[in-house]
Each structure stands twice: as structure tokens, then as C-alpha cells.
Amino acid sequence: MWNGVYPALTTKFTADDKLDYSLFSKNLKAQLDAGVEGVVLGGTLGESSVLSNDEKFGLVKYTVEQVAGKVPVVLNIAEGSTRDAVQLAITAEKLGAKGLMMLPPMRYKSDHRETVEFYKAVATSTPLPIMVYNNPVDYKVEVTLDMFEELAAFPTIQAVKESTRDVSNVTRMINRFGDRFKILTGVDPLAMESLLMGAVGWVAGLVCAFPAETVAIYRLVKAGKIEEARKIYRWFMPLLDLDIHAKLVQYIKLAEAEAGLGSEFVRAPRLTLVGQERERILKVIRTGIANRPKLPDYKQL
């Protein structure tokens, strides 16, 4: 658990704003065929904030059935209240999820004690392993090293999605905690750097449109084939940069559509791209697709 590439899957919608399970299944199959080690539902890319709990539970149940035990299914917890976070975690376990990714409280800037207690409440309510989603850039609360010192007392808190955008934080975590917490890079354009510094996994975004290339980079790095990985990573960088924009959902969904693995449909208040912005992002995506590198036989690594 927690090693390898974990796609933060987008939630697929139909033109009339319902869950598109058929298209979701097509993308999921492409991820599994590429060799991902797990999948994450309801993250930032999954448009968690606009999904109902019933929709989240439907996605968990469907995905668990589709993967049929091949990889763990992880549900993101992004709730405003501790009570709701606990209930979501308990229900996810009942539906067959094998892990949780968990943000600090939403819509309230919790302090040190409140943040730790929030994680503690969920960690003591379910046996599911937890990956702390540490993204102070987008969500305004940083899970600090001192917080992790307290969270280390809870064995189900096992990993961190490192999205501080400070690659040196990988080294700081390892220096302080050794291998107590598994570190997964959560920022696409810092992924290879983080893997080289000791991250063991990658919660990826552009993998939704380019699964094989993402897994290839991960496996090549871990096999010590750095130059081969670097060549793919350099090609990938203009696309990976789409992951760190406020409209990453629209950008990555457009990439999925261009790659034949998704559609542009998002849920309001997000709107699909139009005009010059759409043309600019399309140019990045189509240039990447046109120059897609030939991959080595990474699945044998």
C-alpha cells in the first residue's frame, strides 16, 4: 500500500450533469492496463466539493467492483466537520475502500491542536490506512512536521501526499521520521524530483490522460534508469504544469478528452473552457500528443 502511481481520478459527468459510469470505466481500465498501484476517488481533480455523499458512495462501490481486488481504492476525505469526516470514513470502509486520503478541515483554518484532533478522530474511528493530504497552497492549512510528530502515534496514519510545493520537504520528513510515513509526491511538475529524493509514490493528475507515460517515469526512476525517465519527464513537463493551475480540473479533463479517455464536462460552478484560454491549453495538449515519446518496456521493471 502507498507505493507506485495512484491516479487522482476525475469524476466523469454526462451532458445533463449525471455521473458517467461508462466513461469512468473506460478511463479506469486504461489506468489499470498501464500498471497503476491504486486509485483515488473524490480528490481535488474528482471535484469532491460538488459531489453529494450518495455520489461519492456510488463511485466507491462501482470502482471496488470494477477493480475486483487488483488495486486498492482510496476515498478522499474533504469535509468541513469532524463528524461528517468520521461518518464518510466509516461508510467508505463498509463499501470496500481500502484507504483514505484526508485533507485538514475545509472552510475553516484550523490551528495545530484542531488539525491534529481532526485527523485523530478519523484515525480512531476506522481501521483504514490514512494518507494525509498536505496542500497548504490550495487549502490554507499546513500539516507541519510537529503535527506529524503527534500523528505518528496513530498506526493507521501511514502516508502523506506531499503537495506543499517545497521539494525539500521530502528530505525534511525523512530526516525527522525515517520511514515512519510513506511519502507520495502530489505535485506533477515536481514528481521526478520528489521521487529522486525518496518519495515512494505519486498521486498523479495528468496520469488521467497519460497513464502509461506516468507509470513509466515512476518505474524507470525506481529502477535507476534516470536518463530514460528524464527524457520522458522533459517531454511531459508542459503537460504536467497544467496540474498546478486553479483550473486544473478543466485543463486535465480537456486533456482526457483529447486523449480519448474522458470528456470536458465539469460541474458548476466550474465551466468548460472557451475562447483563447481553451485554444492555448489545447495547443499544449495537442503538441504533447503529437510528440508523444516511444516508451521502453517499463512494465517488466
C-alpha positions in Angstrom: 0.0 0.0 0.0 1.1 3.5 -0.9 3.9 2.6 -3.3 3.6 3.4 -7.0 1.3 5.6 -9.0 -2.1 6.5 -7.7 -4.2 8.4 -10.2 -6.4 11.1 -8.6 -9.3 10.2 -10.9 -11.6 12.8 -12.4 -15.3 12.3 -11.9 -16.9 11.8 -15.3 -20.2 13.6 -16.0 -22.8 13.4 -18.8 -24.1 16.4 -20.7 -27.0 16.5 -18.3 -24.8 16.5 -15.2 -25.1 12.9 -14.1 -22.3 10.5 -13.2 -21.0 8.9 -16.4 -20.0 5.5 -15.2 -19.4 4.2 -18.7 -16.7 6.8 -19.4 -15.3 6.5 -15.9 -14.9 2.7 -16.5 -13.0 3.3 -19.8 -10.5 5.6 -18.1 -10.2 3.2 -15.1 -9.4 0.3 -17.4 -6.6 2.4 -19.1 -5.1 3.2 -15.7 -5.1 -0.5 -14.6 -3.7 -1.6 -18.0 -0.8 1.0 -17.6 0.1 -0.5 -14.2 -1.1 1.9 -11.5 -0.9 0.6 -7.9 -4.1 2.2 -6.6 -6.8 4.8 -7.4 -8.0 7.8 -5.5 -11.6 9.0 -5.7 -13.1 12.3 -4.8 -9.9 14.4 -4.6 -9.4 17.9 -6.0 -9.5 16.5 -9.5 -12.5 14.4 -8.6 -14.5 17.6 -7.9 -15.1 16.5 -4.3 -16.7 19.8 -3.3 -19.6 19.4 -5.7 -20.3 15.7 -5.2 -23.1 14.6 -2.9 -22.2 11.8 -0.4 -24.5 9.5 -2.4 -22.4 10.2 -5.5 -19.2 9.5 -3.6 -20.5 6.3 -2.2 -21.8 5.2 -5.6 -18.3 5.9 -7.1 -16.6 3.9 -4.3 -19.0 0.9 -4.7 -18.7 0.9 -8.5 -14.9 1.3 -8.5 -14.4 -1.5 -5.9 -16.5 -3.8 -8.2 -14.5 -2.8 -11.3 -11.0 -3.2 -9.9 -12.0 -6.6 -8.4 -9.2 -6.5 -5.8 -6.4 -5.7 -8.3 -5.5 -2.4 -6.6 -6.7 -0.6 -3.5 -9.5 2.0 -3.8 -8.8 5.2 -1.8 -11.5 7.8 -1.0 -10.6 11.4 -0.3 -12.0 13.0 2.9 -12.6 16.7 2.4 -15.1 17.7 5.0 -16.0 20.8 7.0 -16.9 19.0 10.2 -15.2 16.2 12.1 -18.5 14.4 12.5 -19.0 14.3 8.7 -15.4 13.2 8.1 -15.8 10.3 10.5 -19.1 9.2 9.0 -17.7 9.3 5.5 -14.7 7.2 6.6 -16.9 4.6 8.2 -19.1 4.3 5.2 -16.2 4.1 2.8 -14.8 1.1 4.7 -18.2 -0.7 4.6 -18.3 -0.2 0.8 -14.9 -1.8 0.3 -12.5 1.1 0.2 -9.0 0.1 1.3 -7.7 3.5 2.3 -8.4 7.2 2.8 -6.7 10.3 1.6 -7.5 13.1 4.0 -7.4 16.9 3.9 -7.5 19.1 7.0 -10.9 20.7 7.8 -12.5 22.5 4.9 -13.6 26.2 5.1 -12.0 26.8 8.5 -8.4 27.5 9.0 -7.7 25.1 11.9 -4.8 25.6 14.2 -2.2 23.0 15.3 -4.4 21.3 18.0 -7.6 21.4 15.9 -5.8 19.9 12.9 -4.3 17.0 14.9 -7.6 16.3 16.6 -9.4 16.2 13.3 -7.0 13.5 12.0 -7.1 11.7 15.3 -10.9 11.4 15.3 -10.9 9.7 11.9 -7.9 7.6 12.6 -9.5 6.1 15.7 -12.9 5.6 14.0 -11.8 3.2 11.3 -9.0 0.7 10.7 -8.5 2.0 7.1 -5.0 3.4 6.5 -4.8 7.1 6.0 -2.7 9.3 3.7 -2.5 12.9 4.9 -3.1 15.3 2.1 -0.7 18.2 2.8 -1.6 21.0 0.5 -1.3 24.4 2.2 -1.1 26.3 -1.1 -4.7 25.4 -2.1 -6.3 24.6 1.2 -4.5 27.1 3.5 -3.7 24.7 6.4 -0.2 23.1 6.5 0.3 19.8 8.3 3.6 20.7 9.9 6.4 18.4 11.0 5.4 19.0 14.6 1.9 17.9 13.8 3.2 14.7 12.1 5.2 14.1 15.3 1.9 13.8 17.1 0.1 11.9 14.3 2.9 9.3 14.4 1.3 7.8 17.5 -1.6 6.6 15.3 -0.6 3.5 13.3 -3.4 4.0 10.7 -1.9 7.3 9.7 0.7 5.9 7.3 1.4 8.2 4.4 1.5 11.8 3.2 0.5 13.3 -0.2 3.3 15.9 -0.3 1.8 18.9 -2.0 3.5 21.8 -0.2 5.4 22.6 -3.5 8.6 22.5 -1.5 10.5 19.5 -2.7 12.9 19.8 0.2 10.0 18.8 2.5 10.6 15.2 1.3 14.1 15.3 2.8 12.8 17.0 6.0 10.2 14.3 6.5 12.7 11.5 6.0 15.3 13.2 8.2 12.9 13.5 11.1 10.8 10.4 10.7 12.8 7.9 8.7 10.4 5.5 7.0 7.5 6.0 9.5 5.5 7.8 6.9 5.4 6.8 3.2 5.8 9.9 1.1 3.9 10.3 -2.2 4.5 13.3 -4.4 1.3 15.2 -5.1 2.6 17.9 -7.5 3.0 16.7 -11.0 5.8 19.1 -12.1 7.8 18.2 -9.0 7.2 14.4 -9.3 10.5 13.1 -10.6 12.5 15.4 -8.3 10.5 14.1 -5.3 10.9 10.5 -6.3 14.7 11.0 -6.6 14.7 12.5 -3.1 12.9 9.5 -1.6 9.2 9.6 -2.3 7.8 6.1 -2.8 4.7 7.0 -4.7 3.0 9.5 -6.9 -0.6 10.8 -6.5 -0.8 12.0 -10.1 -3.1 14.2 -12.1 -2.0 14.1 -15.8 -2.0 10.3 -15.4 -5.7 10.6 -16.1 -4.9 11.4 -19.7 -1.4 9.9 -20.0 -1.3 6.8 -17.8 1.5 4.8 -19.5 3.9 7.8 -19.5 3.3 8.5 -15.8 3.8 4.9 -14.7 6.9 4.6 -17.0 8.6 7.6 -15.3 7.9 6.2 -11.9 9.2 2.7 -12.6 12.2 3.9 -14.5 13.2 6.1 -11.6 12.8 3.3 -9.1 14.8 1.0 -11.4 17.7 3.6 -11.5 17.2 4.3 -15.2 17.3 8.0 -14.6 18.3 9.2 -18.1 15.4 7.2 -19.7 13.0 8.7 -17.1 14.3 12.2 -17.6 13.8 12.1 -21.3 10.1 11.3 -20.9 9.7 13.8 -18.0 11.1 16.6 -20.1 8.6 15.9 -22.8 5.9 15.7 -20.2 6.6 18.9 -18.3 4.4 21.3 -20.3 1.5 19.0 -19.7 2.4 18.4 -16.0 2.3 22.2 -15.5 -1.4 22.0 -16.1 -1.7 20.4 -12.7 -0.8 23.5 -10.7 -3.3 25.9 -12.0 -6.6 26.9 -10.4 -8.4 25.3 -13.4 -6.5 22.1 -13.2 -9.8 20.2 -13.4 -10.9 21.8 -16.7 -7.4 21.5 -18.1 -6.9 17.9 -17.3 -10.4 16.9 -18.4 -9.7 18.6 -21.7 -6.5 16.5 -21.9 -8.5 13.4 -21.2 -10.9 14.2 -24.0 -8.1 14.8 -26.4 -6.5 11.5 -25.4 -9.8 9.6 -25.9 -10.1 8.8 -22.2 -12.7 11.3 -21.0 -14.9 14.4 -21.7 -14.7 18.1 -20.9 -17.9 18.1 -18.8 -17.4 19.7 -15.4 -19.9 20.5 -12.7 -20.9 24.1 -12.0 -19.6 26.5 -10.7 -16.8 25.2 -12.9 -17.4 25.8 -16.5 -15.8 24.3 -19.6 -13.1 26.3 -21.2 -13.9 28.7 -24.0 -12.1 31.2 -26.3 -8.4 32.0 -26.2 -7.9 30.1 -23.0 -9.2 26.9 -24.4 -7.1 27.3 -27.6 -4.0 28.0 -25.5 -4.5 24.8 -23.4 -5.4 22.8 -26.5 -2.1 23.8 -28.1 -0.2 22.5 -25.1 -2.1 19.2 -25.1 -2.0 18.6 -28.9 1.7 19.4 -29.1 2.3 16.8 -26.3 0.2 14.2 -28.1 1.9 14.9 -31.4 5.3 14.4 -29.9 4.5 11.5 -27.6 7.6 9.5 -26.9 8.1 5.9 -27.6 8.2 4.2 -24.2 10.6 1.4 -23.1 9.2 -1.8 -21.8 8.7 -0.3 -18.4 6.2 -3.0 -17.2 9.0 -5.5 -16.9 10.9 -3.3 -14.4 
